[in-house]
Amino acid sequence: MRRVVVCAGGPREELPDLSAMQSDQTIFIGVDRGALHLLNEGIVPKEAVGDFDSVSVEEFQLIQSSVEKVDSFQSEKDETDTELAVARAIAYQPEEIILTGVTGGRLDHFESALQLLYRSQLANKDIVLFIKSSNNELSILHPGVHRVKKIVELPYISFFPFGETVVGLTLTGFKYETVNARIEMGMTKFTSNEANAEVCTISFRQGICLMVRSSDS
């Protein structure tokens, strides 16, 4: 599987285990201070993107001397740094994009990343996109049938509508199963389910569903 990991500049303690994502088929892109996070983990990103307003002059010099391709933009621009980096990630035509370093800091930055996840997933149905932190994984599901494997480290699975009602939700292999249910905006009924089977099935006919997998740790 060819994967691109986009690491933004959120708090380091919120990052997942980046070293576990390393492989010959994984490309890393650092976003602003996220490039420094990667270098501090011993990972040299293929690209570094951003306005770099969150790093010092010395830190930016380290990024420039370590990363082969560094693109610096003005702070005044229409796209966020993360959006620019995700566009670069999509250009590699990977099977999977993991967006990290976007949680645990400013809530507006997290909401921006969530909207970016939604828009990028709708526009690139052949790529699976995730937001991952140390204790959470978020993804956007289209109508259809989805099979997910049980993850011991992320036992809780929640479902929310994203922008419109989810119609015909059927969950099998879960602690709380359901058939042909609706999730309307504002509902919290489908929070904190758990996987009973090694592979669970999620299906629905209409709407866009946000799936959140979490741990208590």
SULURVEN-V706164 format. One line per field, one symbol per residue. ss: DSSP state (h for helix, s for strand, l for the rest). psi: psi as a letter, one per 30 degrees, with the letter a starting at -180 (. if undefined). burial: 1 if it has 9 or more other C-alpha atoms within 8 Angstrom, else 0. A space follows every 50 residues. Layout:
# SULURVEN-V706164
ss: ???
psi: ???
burial: ???
This chain:
# SULURVEN-V706164
ss: llsssssllllhhhlllhhhhllllsssssslhhhhhhhhllllllssss llllllhhhhhhhhhhllssssllllllllhhhhhhhhhhhllllsssss llllllhhhhhhhhhhhhhhhhhllllssssslllssssssllssssssl lllllssssssllllssssssslslllsssssslllllllllssslllss sssslsllsssssslll
psi: kkkkjjjaglkeffkajeeffklfgkkkkkjbffeeeeefggkjlelkka fhfglleeeeeeeefekejkjklkejlekleeeeeeeeeeffhlfkkkkl gglfbkeeeeeeeeeeeeeeeefiffkkklkkafglkklkklkakkkkkk jefifkklkkkiflkkkgkkkkglejllkhlkjlkfkgehkhlkkelekl kkklfkakkkkkkllf.
burial: 00111111111001110100000001111111111111100001111111 11001000110011001001000000000011111100110001111111 11101000110011011101100000111111111111111010000001 00011111111101111111111100110111111000011011110011 11111111111111100
